[in-house]
Amino acid sequence: MERKVSCEYCIHYDYNEEYECYECEIDLDEDEMIRFLSNSFQSCPHFKYGDEYSVVKKQM
């Protein structure tokens, strides 16, 4: 059973200050990009759960 994940929780989904929007930092192939833009990803193979707390722990 595949579960749907939200890009908002992915470590690869980051804010781009130049374009003033969030974007996926993974180099997606053409098919993956179409699914990403149409919001039809069911289970992203690149998804990694990331939160601010885990990042801060690594910096300390």
Buried (B, 14 or more C-beta within 10 A) or exposed (E): EEEEBEBEEBBBBEEEEEEEEEEBEBEBEEEBEEEBEEEEBEEBEBBEEBEEEEEEEEEE
